[in-house]
Amino acid sequence: MLVIGALIAGALWYAGWPSFRRDGTVTASTLFDLLKLVFSVVAGIGGVAALVVAYRRQRVAEHTNQLAEFAHVLAHAADLRAEIEIDRNGVRLFNERFTTASEQLGSDKGAVRLAGVYAMAGLADDWPEGRQTCIDVLCAYFRMPYTPPTDDLVDSSMPTSGEVSEEHGRPTELARQERAVRHTILRLVVAHLRLPEEASTSWRGMNLDFTGAIFDGAEFSDATFGSGSVSFRNAEFGRVTSFARVQFGAGHVTFEGARLGGHEVTFAEATFGAGTVSFVGTIFDSLVASFTKATFGTGRVKFDEATFRPHRLHFDQVINGSGKLSFNSATFSSANVSFEQAQFGAGRVSFDSASFKDGFISFNMATFGGNEVSFDDATFDAAMLSFERATFSGGMVAFRRATIGGRMVSFRRATFDGAWVIFSRADIVAEKLSFERSAFMSGRLTFLATSFGGTSVSFPHARFGGGCVSFEDAVSQGGRVNFRQAIFGGGKVSLHGAAFDPPPMFDRWADGYLPAGLELPPA
């Protein structure tokens, strides 16, 4: 009402506050005043009506906006509820599929179990949140007791976890069905490990537990083990086992206590990355075992206390990077052990307390150019230990307190150029130790306080251009140290404190003096 009164007053003011004269005569002026009064009242009422209409419009617009916002909130809530319902339905569906696949894996029929394997693997692909659980079920199935078909048992190295299920060695159909199921699990696991890490169905980085499992053949070639934990602890491998070109990543992989038997075991061209791979206590019992061209990177690879019994054991052309590689207390009883053309780089390699028995041990053409390679307290009782054409260009190669027997230890045509090769307090009882045609350019070859038990040590046609060969405090009984036909152009040979019987032999010039470049400190 105040607004209406104010509007009418404003209109009357605008009209000059019209008034009527109170007499009996109606004049034109009176009519004009009347019209102005009417105009003022109408204008006031019209203004009020306009304000009311504008106000109502604003209220309607605000209410409309509020309704729209509320409708949007309701729609979003409905979407969330629908998503939750979909998730619930999805989880319910996954759980139903998981239950069905698990029941199939427990069937006594091979075909049904095989279907369960594919169903569980397919569920792992479709259900990222439950993928590890599905993989755990497949691995658990593989860990169950298993006896390979009896036709495989003609190979005495074939592992078993039970009795042969049929007399007279005839294979059973059930055993063959079970082998098909198990091999399918392996194929599916490896297929997913070969996928790129960015693939939505890749199993790289997942945990795999094959502890105590029986493998009658295992094909893991070209697989990649990522950051997850993988266990083959106490597993039994038979027939042919291949980890060729496998990439071991930043995770932990263990073969501790496993037995790798059968015809062949290969880790050829495998890459050992930043993680830890453990072969502690592993038994290599196949006819052939190969790590040829394997690369040991920045991580830790342990063969400590492992037993190597293959007829041929190959570590040819392996590359050791900046990580640590150890064979401490390992036993090598293979007919042929080869580290030929191996490259020992910046990382430390240790064979401490290792035992080399029988056969031929070859480090021919190997390169020792980085950190320390140690054979401390190792025992060599092989027919031949050979470092022929090896290059010692840096770091240290140590045989501290080592015992070296056998018929022959050969450094023929080896090059000593910057490394320190030390036999400290070693016991050398091999028949021959030869440095024939070796080149001593720099660095040191030391036999500190080493005992030679009848060993013939010879340097025929060896070239001395620098560095030092030292027999300080060494003792030789019955053997001969022979420098005849060696070429001295520099360097130093030290016999300080040595006790040799008979004494070392050197070529002398016609005037009776030792050749130039040879320095013999007083004994």
MOMO-V77227 format. One record per pair of residues at least 12 apart in sequence whose ideal C-beta (glycine too) atoms are under 7 Angstrom apart, sorted by the first residue. I is the first residue (numbers start at 1). J is the second residue. Records with the same first field share a line. If there is no record, write none. Layout:
# MOMO-V77227
I->J ; J
This chain:
# MOMO-V77227
3->48
4->44 ; 48
7->44 ; 47 ; 48
8->40 ; 41 ; 44
11->40 ; 43 ; 44
12->40
15->36 ; 39 ; 40
18->33 ; 36 ; 37
19->33
20->33
94->123 ; 127 ; 130
97->119 ; 123
98->123 ; 130
100->119
101->116 ; 119 ; 120 ; 123
102->137
104->116 ; 119
105->117 ; 120 ; 141
110->177 ; 178 ; 180 ; 181
113->181
114->180 ; 181 ; 184
117->138 ; 181 ; 184 ; 185 ; 188
120->134 ; 137 ; 138
121->138 ; 188
125->201
131->206
132->206 ; 207
135->203 ; 206 ; 208
138->185
139->208 ; 209 ; 210
141->185
142->182 ; 185 ; 210 ; 213
143->210 ; 211 ; 212 ; 213
145->161 ; 162
146->161 ; 178 ; 182 ; 214
147->160 ; 161 ; 162 ; 163 ; 164 ; 165 ; 175
148->160 ; 175 ; 179 ; 216
149->171 ; 172 ; 175 ; 176 ; 179
150->164 ; 166 ; 169 ; 170 ; 171
151->171
152->216 ; 239
153->169
155->238 ; 262
157->238 ; 261 ; 262 ; 285
158->216 ; 238
159->214 ; 236 ; 238 ; 259 ; 261
161->214
179->216
186->218 ; 219
189->203 ; 208
190->219 ; 220 ; 223
193->223 ; 224 ; 225
194->222 ; 223
197->226
204->224 ; 226
205->226 ; 227 ; 228
206->228
207->228 ; 229
208->228 ; 230
209->231
210->231 ; 232 ; 235
211->231 ; 233 ; 234 ; 235
212->234 ; 235
213->235
214->236
215->235 ; 236 ; 237 ; 238 ; 241
216->238 ; 239
217->239 ; 240
218->237 ; 241 ; 242
219->242
220->242 ; 243 ; 246
221->242 ; 243 ; 244 ; 245 ; 246
222->245
223->246
224->247 ; 249
225->248 ; 249 ; 251 ; 253
226->249 ; 251
227->249 ; 250 ; 251
228->251
229->251 ; 252
230->251 ; 253
231->254
232->254 ; 255 ; 258
233->254 ; 256 ; 257 ; 258
234->257 ; 258
235->258
236->259
237->258 ; 259 ; 260 ; 261 ; 262 ; 265
238->261 ; 262
239->262 ; 263
240->262 ; 263 ; 264
241->260 ; 262 ; 265
242->266
243->266 ; 267 ; 270
244->266 ; 267 ; 268 ; 269 ; 270
245->269 ; 270
246->270
247->271 ; 273
248->270 ; 271 ; 272 ; 273 ; 275 ; 277
249->273 ; 275
250->273 ; 274 ; 275
251->275
252->275 ; 276
253->275 ; 277
254->278
255->278 ; 279 ; 282
256->278 ; 280 ; 281 ; 282
257->281 ; 282
258->282
259->283 ; 285
260->282 ; 283 ; 284 ; 285 ; 286
261->285 ; 286
262->286
263->286 ; 287
264->286 ; 287 ; 288
265->284 ; 286 ; 289
266->290
267->290 ; 291 ; 294
268->290 ; 291 ; 292 ; 293 ; 294
269->293 ; 294
270->294
271->295 ; 297
272->294 ; 295 ; 296 ; 297 ; 299 ; 301
273->297 ; 298 ; 299
274->297 ; 298 ; 299
275->299
276->299 ; 300
277->301
278->302
279->302 ; 303 ; 306
280->302 ; 304 ; 305 ; 306
281->305 ; 306
282->306
283->307
284->306 ; 307 ; 308 ; 309 ; 310
285->309
286->310
287->310 ; 311
288->310 ; 311 ; 312
289->308 ; 310 ; 313
290->314
291->314 ; 315 ; 318
292->314 ; 316 ; 317
293->317 ; 318
294->318
295->319
296->318 ; 319 ; 320 ; 321 ; 323 ; 325
297->321 ; 323
298->321 ; 322 ; 323
299->323
300->323 ; 324
301->323 ; 325
302->326
303->326 ; 327 ; 330
304->326 ; 327 ; 328 ; 329 ; 330
305->329 ; 330
306->330
307->331
308->330 ; 331 ; 332 ; 333 ; 334
309->333 ; 334
310->334
311->334 ; 335
312->334 ; 335 ; 336
313->334 ; 336 ; 337 ; 338
314->338
315->338 ; 339 ; 342
316->338 ; 340 ; 341
317->341 ; 342
318->342
319->343 ; 345
320->343 ; 344 ; 345 ; 347 ; 349
321->345 ; 346 ; 347
322->346 ; 347
323->347
324->347 ; 348
325->347 ; 349
326->350
327->350 ; 351 ; 354
328->350 ; 352 ; 353 ; 354
329->353 ; 354
330->354
331->355
332->354 ; 355 ; 356 ; 357
333->357 ; 358
334->359
335->358 ; 359
336->359 ; 360
337->356 ; 359 ; 361
338->362
339->362 ; 363 ; 366
340->362 ; 364 ; 365 ; 366
341->365 ; 366
342->363 ; 366
343->367
344->366 ; 367 ; 368 ; 369 ; 370 ; 373
345->369 ; 370
346->370 ; 371
347->370 ; 371
348->371 ; 372
349->373
350->374
351->374 ; 375 ; 378
352->374 ; 376 ; 377 ; 378
353->377 ; 378
354->378
355->379
356->379 ; 380 ; 381 ; 382
357->381 ; 382
358->382 ; 383
359->382 ; 383
360->382 ; 383 ; 384
361->382 ; 384 ; 385 ; 386
362->386
363->386 ; 387 ; 390
364->386 ; 387 ; 388 ; 389 ; 390
365->389 ; 390
366->390
367->391 ; 393
368->390 ; 391 ; 392 ; 393 ; 395 ; 397 ; 419
369->393 ; 394 ; 395
370->394 ; 395
371->395
372->395 ; 396 ; 398
373->397
374->398
375->398 ; 399 ; 402
376->398 ; 400 ; 401 ; 402
377->401 ; 402
378->402
379->403
380->403 ; 404 ; 405 ; 406
381->405 ; 406
382->406
383->406 ; 407
384->406 ; 407 ; 408 ; 410
385->404 ; 406 ; 409
386->410
387->410 ; 411 ; 414
388->410 ; 412 ; 413 ; 414
389->413 ; 414
390->414
391->415
392->414 ; 415 ; 416 ; 417 ; 419 ; 421 ; 443
393->417 ; 418 ; 419
394->418 ; 419
395->419
396->419 ; 420 ; 422
397->419 ; 421
398->422
399->422 ; 423 ; 426
400->422 ; 424 ; 425
401->425 ; 426
402->426
403->427
404->426 ; 428 ; 429 ; 430
405->429 ; 430
406->430
407->430 ; 431 ; 432
408->430 ; 431 ; 432
409->430 ; 432 ; 433
410->434
411->434 ; 435 ; 438
412->434 ; 436 ; 437 ; 438
413->437 ; 438
414->438
415->439 ; 441
416->438 ; 439 ; 440 ; 441 ; 443 ; 445 ; 467
417->441 ; 442 ; 443
418->442 ; 443
419->443
420->443 ; 444
421->445
422->446 ; 448
423->446 ; 447 ; 450
424->446 ; 448 ; 449
425->448 ; 449 ; 450
426->450
427->451
428->450 ; 451 ; 452 ; 455
429->453 ; 454 ; 455
430->455
431->455 ; 456
432->455 ; 456
433->455 ; 457
434->458
435->458 ; 459 ; 462
436->458 ; 460 ; 461 ; 462
437->461 ; 462
438->462
439->463
440->462 ; 463 ; 464 ; 465 ; 466 ; 467 ; 469 ; 491
441->465 ; 466 ; 467
442->466 ; 467
443->467
444->467 ; 468 ; 470
445->469
446->470
447->470 ; 471 ; 474
448->470 ; 472 ; 473
449->473 ; 474
450->474
451->475
452->474 ; 475 ; 476 ; 479
453->477
454->477 ; 478 ; 479
455->479
456->479 ; 480
457->479 ; 481 ; 482
458->482
459->482 ; 483 ; 486
460->484 ; 485 ; 486
461->485 ; 486
462->486
463->487
464->486 ; 487 ; 488 ; 489 ; 490 ; 491 ; 517
465->489 ; 490 ; 491
466->490 ; 491
467->491
468->491 ; 492 ; 494
469->493
470->494
471->494 ; 495 ; 498
472->494 ; 496 ; 497 ; 498
473->497 ; 498
474->498
475->499
476->500 ; 501
477->501
480->502 ; 505
481->500 ; 504
482->505
483->504 ; 505 ; 506
484->505 ; 506 ; 507
485->507
488->515 ; 516 ; 517 ; 518
489->517
490->517
491->517
492->519
493->518 ; 519 ; 520
494->521
495->520 ; 523
496->521 ; 523
498->523
